[in-house]
C-alpha cells in the first residue's frame, strides 16, 4: 500500500451513491425473484457487492500508470481469453460467454475486457505527439479495439461488444478528432449497415424487427418489449409497492432481475422512484467526470471519461430498451442488474476512478 492510499482521500460521494444503487438493486432482485427458481439471487448479489468492494480497494492500491505500462500484455491476454471462451466456454441463454471457476461461479470474461479497453485507449491517446488526432492514429486504435469486439460478437454477445465503442469514441473526441473524420465515420457506418445485417444472428435480426414493430410477433420476439412497456406504465406515479407488481410477480415480465430489472422497478416504485434512481445515476456519472477534470494528467482524464462514457451508454441503452426506445441487446443496468461479472467489473472501474483521484496531486 502506497502512502497515497488513505481512506479519507477516497471519493466517498461516488462510493455512497454506488452502494445506494446497489441496495436498490438488491431489494428489487429480492422482489422480482421471490417464489421463483432464482429466489436466492439477492443474497448472491450481496456477495458480489462485497467482493466488488474488495476488488475496488485492491484496484486503488496499484498506480494506474503502472497498469498502463503493462496494458499491451494485458491486451494480448484478453484476446487469448476471449478465444478460449469461444473454444471451451460455458454456454447458456443461447451464447457461449462464460468460464467456470472454483465454487460453481462463472465469469463473463468480456465484462472485464472493458477495463483493458479503457487503459489501452488511455495509453494510446496519451502517447500521441500531436494535439489533433490523425486518420492513421484513429485507424490503429480502432483496429485494436475492433479485435476484442469481433470476438465478443462471435459468442454471440452484440450488447457487450457495443459497450467498448463509447470508450473509443469519447477518447478520440477528447484527443482532438477533426470534424471531417467524424463525418467520414458516419458515412462509412451508413454504408456498412446492409453488410452488418447479413452477419447478425437470426435472433438478433428478430430483436431489431420487434423493436420497430413489437406487435408483429407479440408472443415471440416482441413479447419482452410489450410486457416491459406494460410494466413501466402500470407503475403510475408512486408504483404498486415492493413485491406487488402484477407484471413482475405473475411472471409476465421475462428476466425481471437482470436485463429488465428497470421495468420491474418502475412497476413497483413508479415515476417518482424512476426519477430518484436516474438522478442517482446522473450524480454518479457527473462525479466521475469531476474526477476527470481534476486528474493530474491526460491519462487519468482519459480513464475517467472512458468509464463515464461506458456507464452512461449502459444506462441509456438499458432504460431505452425497457421502454421500447432501443432494441433489446442484453445490456445490464450498472450496479442494479443481477450478475457477478457485471458487478465486479463495475466496482473495478470505480476503483480505477478512485485510483486517478488519489494521485491527482502526485507528479
Beta strands, then each sheet from edge to edge (+ up, - down):
strand 1: 90-92
strand 2: 95-100
strand 3: 106-108
sheet 1: 1+ 2- 3+
end
